[in-house]
Amino acid sequence: MSRHPEILWAQRSDKLYVTVELPDAKDAQVKLEADGRFLFSATVGSDNEKFETDLELFGKVDVEHIKINQGLRHTFCEIDKGEKGWWTRLLKNEGKAPPYVRADWNRWIDEDEEEQLLLQQNQFHDFNMNSIGDFNSGFDGAADDEGDSDDDDSDLPDMSKAEI
């Protein structure tokens, strides 16, 4: 008999984030089918206790674009949705999700917050790209506006007589 690992999930309009929390998992395997079937299996411990889950996701997914990161404590999957849009729940079956499936509040955002988040990310990216030129311009070795060279240490204290 196998046990179920803890599953955390969050979404964006185009992506699904699924984290399988299972410390010290060995031989972890993830299988994803286009119709939305998500399978995970692994063993844990010296007695190789088997953990498995078979979830029928709410919608179709793009099996060509899945990123899997397996760590010591969890397996993280970033999955592209088959069609852009917000799912009302993770699983196709209506009703309460199994007790081992929970929201990932560290990654969770509400549908109306996604546009604001994307706007902030774009502004941050634009700021960084525009700032690079300004940042580098101060390091060209030329004298500043007051005619001082970069070698001028007149404003620094004399440390040659300092006691250690």
C-alpha positions in Angstrom: 0.0 0.0 0.0 1.3 3.5 -0.9 0.8 6.8 0.8 0.1 10.2 -0.7 2.7 13.0 -0.6 1.6 16.6 0.3 0.7 18.5 -2.9 0.8 22.4 -3.0 -0.5 24.3 -5.9 -0.9 27.8 -7.3 -1.7 29.2 -10.7 -1.4 32.1 -13.2 -3.6 32.5 -16.2 -1.0 30.6 -18.3 0.8 28.4 -15.8 0.2 26.0 -13.0 2.7 25.5 -10.1 2.6 22.1 -8.4 5.0 21.3 -5.5 5.2 17.8 -4.2 6.5 18.0 -0.6 8.4 14.8 0.2 11.7 15.1 2.0 14.4 12.7 1.0 12.5 11.2 -1.9 14.4 8.6 -3.9 13.6 7.7 -7.5 11.1 10.5 -7.8 9.2 10.4 -11.1 6.7 12.8 -12.6 4.5 12.0 -15.5 2.2 14.5 -17.1 -0.4 13.7 -19.8 -2.0 16.3 -22.2 -5.5 15.6 -20.8 -4.4 16.9 -17.4 -3.4 13.7 -15.7 -0.5 14.3 -13.2 1.3 11.3 -11.8 4.0 11.3 -9.1 5.8 8.4 -7.5 8.8 8.1 -5.2 10.2 6.0 -2.3 11.3 7.3 1.1 13.4 5.9 3.9 15.5 2.8 4.4 12.4 0.6 4.1 11.6 2.3 0.7 8.1 3.3 1.7 6.2 4.1 -1.6 4.5 7.5 -2.1 2.2 8.0 -5.1 -0.4 10.4 -6.4 -2.6 10.3 -9.5 -4.4 13.6 -10.0 -6.9 14.5 -12.8 -6.2 18.2 -13.2 -9.1 20.7 -14.0 -8.0 21.3 -17.6 -5.6 20.3 -20.3 -1.9 21.0 -20.1 1.0 21.5 -22.5 3.3 18.5 -21.9 6.0 20.0 -24.1 6.5 22.9 -21.7 7.0 21.5 -18.2 9.9 22.5 -15.9 10.7 20.1 -13.1 13.1 20.9 -10.2 13.8 18.1 -7.8 15.3 19.1 -4.5 16.0 17.4 -1.3 12.7 18.4 0.3 10.3 18.7 -2.7 9.7 18.4 -6.4 8.6 21.6 -8.0 6.8 21.6 -11.4 6.0 24.6 -13.5 3.4 23.5 -16.1 2.0 25.5 -19.0 -1.8 25.3 -19.3 -3.3 24.0 -22.5 -5.5 27.1 -22.8 -4.9 30.4 -21.1 -7.4 31.1 -18.3 -8.0 30.8 -14.6 -9.1 27.5 -13.2 -11.7 27.4 -10.5 -9.9 24.6 -8.8 -6.9 22.3 -9.3 -8.8 19.0 -9.8 -11.5 18.1 -12.4 -13.8 16.5 -9.7 -16.1 18.9 -8.0 -16.2 19.0 -4.2 -13.6 19.2 -1.6 -10.0 18.3 -2.6 -8.3 15.4 -0.8 -6.6 16.5 2.5 -3.1 16.1 1.0 -3.8 18.8 -1.7 -3.6 22.4 -0.5 -3.1 25.9 -1.9 0.5 27.1 -2.1 0.1 30.5 -0.3 3.7 31.4 -1.0 3.1 31.5 -4.7 -0.6 32.3 -4.7 -2.0 35.5 -6.3 -5.6 36.3 -7.1 -6.8 36.6 -10.7 -7.2 40.4 -10.5 -3.6 40.8 -9.1 -1.9 39.1 -12.0 -2.2 42.1 -14.4 -0.7 44.4 -11.7 2.1 41.9 -11.0 3.0 41.7 -14.7 3.0 45.5 -15.0 5.3 45.8 -12.0 7.7 43.1 -13.5 7.8 45.0 -16.8 8.5 48.3 -15.1 11.3 46.7 -13.0 12.8 45.2 -16.2 12.5 48.6 -18.1 14.1 50.4 -15.1 17.0 48.0 -14.9 17.6 48.1 -18.7 17.5 51.9 -18.7 19.7 52.2 -15.6 22.6 50.1 -16.9 23.8 52.9 -19.2 23.5 55.5 -16.4 25.3 53.2 -13.9 28.2 52.4 -16.3 28.7 56.1 -17.3 30.2 56.9 -13.9 33.0 54.4 -14.4 34.7 55.5 -17.6 37.8 56.9 -15.9 37.1 60.5 -16.9 37.3 63.4 -14.5 34.1 64.5 -12.9 32.5 67.9 -13.3 34.7 69.6 -10.7 37.9 68.7 -12.5 39.0 66.1 -9.9 40.6 62.9 -11.2 39.7 59.4 -9.9 43.1 59.3 -8.2 42.3 62.3 -5.9 42.2 61.0 -2.3 42.1 64.4 -0.6 38.8 63.8 1.0 39.9 60.5 2.6 41.5 60.5 6.1 45.3 59.7 6.4 45.4 56.1 7.5 49.2 55.8 7.4 49.5 56.9 11.0 46.6 54.9 12.4 47.3 52.5 15.2 46.1 49.0 14.7 
